[in-house]
Amino acid sequence: MEFLNTVLIVGGGGREHAIVKALLRTDRPLCLYAYPGNPGMENDGCMLVDTPIGDWKELADWSCSNGVELVVVGPEIPLCEGIVDIFEGTGIPVFGPSKAAAQLEGSKAFSKMIMEKYDIPTAVTKTFSGKTDAVAYLKKHGVPIVIKVSGLAAGKGAMVCLTMEEAEEAIRQIYDAKAFGSASSVVLFEDFMVGEEASIFVLTDGKNFRVLPAAQDHKRIFDNDLGPNTGGMGAYAPAPLVDAVLRSRIEKEVIRPTIEAMRKEGIPYRGLLYAGIMVTTEGPKVVEFNCRFGDPETQAVLPLVDCDWFEVFKACALGGLDKVKISTRDGACATVVLASKGYPGSYEKGKVISGLETAEQHKSDTDVYHAGTKRDENGSILTNGGRVLAVSSWADNLDDAVNAAYKAVGNISFDGMYYRKDIARKGLERLAGKM
């Protein structure tokens, strides 16, 4: 009888579906569970936890009872709530940072303290706990400026203010409308950085680290980076912005010092460190750290990485990442997010999705990741979120990857489906020498 390694994936979005598909691309026989999971993960053979779960301790107890050998945590909220500490108390290794280490994302004030203490390049920042001092600083500093709430805010807690009206509205939302709740108990005012952003994913066991292909995402809802911010409307990798020289600088000036800083602070960082980097004329600077894979960059990066992901995730949790084989495929990957009409504002759910099987018929070069979907009593897949699906295609070059992704998108439809038509344009222009 073939032995199966049992893995639990925590989360139910496109990022977690991408992790499932990455695990399944290896030859290792696996038994996969997901909590809460989604229909796409289930279609790929991942079993969804059907036991009522009240908290992370109950999920840990369930995992012990079901022979789980490894847990991979996708979203930031469980990490910041201490899910890793709870599971490690049972002896089950977990891919992800401890609650203390997850402060790199959970508390922007903590993150800035680490960067300032250890000379990791970032924007000049002032921190405030009350409106009066914040308003006085704004009047003195002027615009442009970036205003951030320190706590978790579902990706909406950083406001780039180019005019005084925008800055005043940000302050009104934070202090008067209480739009961010307890996340805004501490507020940061950052100098506006001019440059181009890149997303850097780093696997680490707390000592050793491996940097994955750099990605760029598309945060605005409309083409040409117009409209309100979203959770991400698409991504591509590798981003030509980050060449070998820049990558080396990022490793030397940001990644290694951060991992060493956390170890010196007595809170070693294990799991996935996501550095949002602004490439400025002065060099790379940290926009923010996240304590997990980004979404949708994960869907563009993981298809380019060749490794035994079970072995990699376990090595990050237990040590020995330097002994694990990881390689990067040649070529590029492009990811297009399909959203519900009205997103990132209000939107309707329950729209029937068609064409999924046709879109993914060339499984050798295209994946369709479920994010906001559900299955009805008849087995049909329906929309159930703002970002519904992500379609990723990989090819020998970025142009072919983009074309393949949009070709696959053309097979999918649901009422009100919206997607950007300019994914990877910056990368293509840079490769063509137009930037």
N, C-alpha and C positions, 0 to 999 in steps of 0.2 A: 504494500500500500504506500502510495506517494505521500511524503511528509509535507504538510502545508504550514508555512509561517503565517501567523494570524496578526493582522494589523487593524487598528481602529483609527479612522480619520474623523477628526472633530471639525464640523462645519458642513455647510450645505450649499455653497455657492460655486461659481465658475472656477475659482482658484482651487477649491477642494476637488472638483471633478478633474481638473488638470493633474492634480497629484495622484488621483486614482489611475488615470490613463498612463502617467509616467511609471508608476509602480508596475502596471500590467505590461509595459513594453519590454520588460526583462523576461528571462527564461525561468526565473525563480517561481515555483508554485506557491501561490498566496491564497489565503482566505481573508477577504476584506469585509470589514464592517464600517458603517458610517453613522454618525449621529450629528444632526438629524438626517443629513444626506439629501439627495434629490433624485427625481426619476431618471436622469441621465446616468448618474452613478449606479443606480439599480439596474439599468439596462446593460451596463458593462459587467454585471455579475457581482457588484458590491451589495452586500446585505444591509438593510437599514435596521437600526436598533428599534425594535418595536415594544420594548418595555418602557413604561412611564418612568421618566428620569426627572427628579426634583432639583438636584444640584450636582456639582462635580464629584462629590463624595459618592453619590449613588451611582454615577457613571463609572467611577473607579471600582466600586464593588461589583457592578455588572461585568466589567472587563476581567476582573479576577475570576469570576465564575465562568467566563466563556473563553478562557485560555488566551487572552490577548497578550502578545509578546512585545508589541511596540505600539505607541500612540503617536500620531502625527497631528498637531494642532494647526488649523488654518487661520482662524480669525484672531484679532488682537484682544477682544474682550475677555475670552476665557484665559488667555495668557496673563493679562493684567489682573485678573481675579484670582490667580494663583493655581490654575489647574495643574501645572507641572509639579508644584510642590505636593499637591494632594496625591497625584498618581505615583510620584517617586516614593511617597510614604508606604505604598503597597509593594514597591519593588519593580514596578513596570517602567521601563525606560520610555522617556517622552522626548520627541523632537520639538524643542521650543525652549525659550528662556524661563527662568524662575520668575516669580512675581516681582522680586527686587530688581532683577535685571531688565524685566519688561518695562520698568520705569522710563527707559530710553524712549519709548513711545507714549506710555501712559502719562508721563509728566514732562511737558516741554521745558519746564523750569529745571527739573533734574537734568535733562539732556543738555541744556545750555550750561549748567554748572559743570558737568563733566567736560564739555568742549572747552570752556574757558580755563578750567583748572589744568588741563593737559595740552593746551595750545593746539587744539584741533580747529582748522579754519572754518569760520562760519560768520554770519552777519553780526554786527554790533547790536546788542540787545539790552533793553531796559525792562524790568519786571515791576508790576504794580498789583496791589491787592484792593485798591479802591478807585472809584471814579474820579474824584477830585484831582488826585495826583496824575492820573492818566490823561485827563483833559488838559491839565497845565503843561504836561510834557509834549502833547500833540501840538499845542499852540506854539511852543518854543521850537520844536523840531520841524514842523511842517510836513508836506508831502513831496514825493511819494513815500509811503511807509507800509509796512506789513504788520497787521494786528492779529495776534493769535491767542486763543484760550489755551491754557496749559494742559487741561485734561482731554480725554477722548471725546470727540465730537463727530464721529462717523464721517471723517474726511472733510467736514465743512467748517472746521474751527480756525482756518487760516484765511484771512481776508487781505488781498492786495488792494491797497487804497491809493489810487493815482490822483484823486482830487480831495479837497478838504470835505466836500459833501459826502463822499464815500467813506472817509474816515469817521465823520460824525455819525453817519448811519451805522457803522460797525459798532461804535461805542454805544449808540442807542440800543442796538440789538443785544449787546452783551450785558449792559448795566440796567437798562430800563425795561426792555421786553423779556429779559432773563431767558433768551433763546437757547442758551447753552447750559442752563442749570448749574450744577456744581462744578462742571468742567471749567467754568469761568471764574472760579474763586481766585485764581492767579491769572493775570493777563500779561502777555509779552508784546512789546513794541520793538520791531526789528527794522534796521536800515534796509531799504529796498536794494536788492542785488540785481544787477544787469547781466544777462547772459542767457545761456540755453541749458535746460535741465536734462539730466539723465538719471535713470534708475539703476542702482548697483546692488545686486544680490550677492550675499556672502554667506557661505556655509561655514560654520565654525563649531569646534568642540570645546571652546573656551581658551584654547592655546593655538592650535593649528587652524588655518582657514583656507578656503578655496573660493575664488571669485568667478562667478558665472558670467555669461555674455551680457554686456550692457544693453539696456533697453530704453526706449522712450515711449511714454504713453500720451494720450490725447485727452486732456481733462475737460475741455469745454464741449458743450452739447452740439454746437453747429460747426460746419466746415470753416476753415481759416481761423480756428481758435476763437470763435465768437460765441456769445451767449454765456449762461451761467455755468459754473463748475459742476461736474458730475463725479461719480466714483471712477470714471474712466470709460471712454468710448472706443478705445482701441489701443494697440501697441505694436511695436515691432522690435526685432533683435536680429543680429547685433546692431546697435546704433553706431553709424560711422563717425559720429561726433567724438566717440571715445576710442581713439587710436591707441596703439601700443604704448606710446610715450605718456599720454594722459592717464591711461590705465595704471601705469607704473607709479605715477605721481599720486593717484587716488589711493592706491594700496599703501604707499609710503607715508603720506601725509594725513590720511583719514582712517583707513581700515585698521592697519596694524596698531596705531596709537590708541584707537578706541577699544579694541579687544584687550590690549595691555592695560589701559586705564581701568576697565571694569574688573580685571583680575587684581590690580593693585588696590582697588576699592573693596576687595573682598566679596565681590558679587560677579563671579565669572559668567560671561555671556556665552550660552550654548544655543544652537539652533540656526535660525536664519536672521541675519542682520541685513536690513534694507536701508541703504543710504541714498536719500534723495540728494543729488549733487547739482549745484549750479556751477557751470563752467564759465568763469569770469575772465577778464583780461589779466587779473592777478593770480589766476589759477583756480583749481577746484575748491568749492566751499560747500559745507553741509547746509542744505535747506531744512532737513529734518531726518530723524532716524525712525524707522518702524521696526517692530519686533517680529515681523512675519513676512511671508511672501506678499507681494503686491498683486492687485487685481485691477486691470487685466494683463499686467506684464508677465505674470507667471505663465499664462496661456501662450505667450510668445517665446519665453525663454526655455521652458522645460523640454519642448520637442527638439531643441538643439543640443541637449546634453545626453551623452551616452554613459550610463553607469548602472549599477545595481542599486536602485533607490532605497530598497530595504536596508542594504548594507550601509549606504551613505547616511540615512536618517539615524540608524542605530549608532553609527560611529560618532555622529554629532552629539548624541545623548550620553554616550559612555566613554568617549575618547578614542583616539587612534585614527582620526580623519586623514592624517598624513599617509596612512598605509592603504587607503582605499583608492582604487583606480577610477578616475573621472576624466572624460575627454569631451571635447566640443566638436560637433559635426560642422563640416563646411556648409556654406550657404546661409540662408536667412529664413526668418519666420515672420508672418504678418497676422495680426489678430483684429477682427472687426466685431464690435459689440452691437447686438441688435436690441433696441430698447422699445419700451411701450410709449405710445403717443402721450405727450404731456410731461414725461420724465425730463428733468429732475423735479418737476412739480407734481401735481396730482395726476393720476392715471388710473385707467380701469384695468381690472384683472379678469381672468377667465376666458380669454380669447383662444380659440383653437389654433394650434400650430400645425402646419402641414409642410411636407417636403424634407423632414429631418433625415430620413434614410437615404434619400437621393443625394442630399448635400454631402453626406459622409460616405458615399459609395466608394470613393478612392481613399480607403483608410491608410494607405501607405504615405499619403502626403497631406491629409486634411483631417482635423478633429472638430467636432461640434461639442462645445461645453455648455451644460445647463447651469443657469444661475438662478433666475426667478421663474421656475416652472413647477407644475403640479400635475398629477394624473387623476382623471375623473373616474367615476365608477365603470365607465365603458372602456377604460384603458387609453383614452385619448390624452395627449399632452396639451396642457393649457398654460397660458401666461399667468404668472403669479408674483410679478415684481416689476421694478422699473427697468433694470437691466435683465433681459430675459435669457439671452444666449450669447455666446462668443464663438466665432468661427475662426480657426487658425489653419493656415496652410504654410508649408515649408517647401523650399525649392533651392536650386543652385545659386540663385541670386535674389535680391530683394524685389526687383521688378516682377519676376515670375511668381514669387510668393504672394505679392499683393494681388496680381491678376487671378491666381488660383483661389485666393480667399474670397474675392468678390464674385467669382464664378460660382463657388459653393453657396454664397449668400443668396445668389439669384434663384436658388432652388427652394428657399425657405420663405414662408409667408404666414402672417397673422394680421388680423385687423389692427391698423394703426402702427405697424412695424416701422421703426425709424432707425437709420444708421448713417454715420458720416461717410462721405465719399472720398475723403482725402487722407486716409490712413497711410502713414509712412511718407507723406509728401516731402517733409524736411529731409529725411534720410535719402530719398531718391534724388533730391536736388543737390544735396551735398556730394553724393556719389558722382553726379553729372558735372561737378565743378561749378555749380551755380550759387554756392554759399561759401 
